[in-house]
Amino acid sequence: MKSPRRTALIVIIVLLVAGVVGGLFANHQLAKKRHQERIVATTYAVVQIADKLKLPLVGVPNTANKMPARYKNVTKVGNPMNPSAEKIASVKPTAVYSVTTLKDQFGKSFKQQHIKPYFLNLQSVSDLQQVVTKMGDQYDRKSEAKSANQEINQAITKVKQRSHGKRQPRVLILMGLPGAGYMIATNRSYVGNLVQIAGGKNVFASKNQEYIQPSDEAIQKARPQVILRLEHAMPQMVTEQFNSEFKSQSFWRQTPAVQFKRVYDLQEPDFDATANMHAAKALGEVSQWLYPGSK
């Protein structure tokens, strides 16, 4: 007859072996799941998130921006505004990601290919951080997600310290449209959110609209002290448009921003119409423009 002590020892050994085997099996299943993930990113902002999280991609957008080295030879699936459903279907994706602002671009061709994209909300820095956290959880990249969000949090803390106790500058944000003038970006836009975090006062606020039609009279009345010109699409053309507009329309010369040379051009990769993983750097730049000379 076995002693109680020996029986207990055998039970403990069996449990330990079972735990090790179970752990190995779980790790094997996780590795298998990772290998099976076939993710397509249709916008550069999503590519940046995937790169920060070290996620493999099987499809990336056509873009003039520098593609991360890990995705250099990955299949191009077309312009973010009009991705190819056929090319996306050809890589047999398990998940296709775009952004909420481009939701209307995915039509019948995607339904015909049985592709149902996931639309990420990247309209603010907070939204970006939530997406990073969620994708980190979903793809077992919690450590990478935490590190990425910490970098953004540190930038937020720094810009808030810089603006603390200071008078808010009045800020006008313009979004250039290639060949079609510009729109005014409100506090609901991504760049508007950057300005808000950095301590600026957007001279055009809205409860639900990101962009509104410009009004020369309203701009004159607002007397912006800082003007930010977003040139994320075809920047060379848009910059030339803005320069021509500011020279030909005399009311611009009457704004404090132009008089004191506080007009700044915002371009990719640091700035875009939606939040991206350059948010920390973008916050720092906006903060310096709003509060030059402050530490």
Secondary structure, DSSP 8 states (H G I E B T S, - for coil): ---HHHHHHHHHHHHHHHHHHHHHHHHHHHHHHHHH--EEE-SHHHHHHHHHTT---SEE---SS---GGGTTSEE-EETTEE-HHHHHHT--SEEEEEGGGGGG--HHHHHTT---EEE--SSHHHHHHHHHHHHHHTT-HHHHHHHHHHHHHHHHHHHHHHTTS---EEEEEEE-TTS-EEEE-TTSHHHHHHHHHT-EESS--SS-SEE---HHHHHHH--SEEEEE--SSHHHHHHHHHHHHHH-GGGGGSHHHHTT-EEEE-TTT--SS--TTHHHHHHHHHHHHSTT--
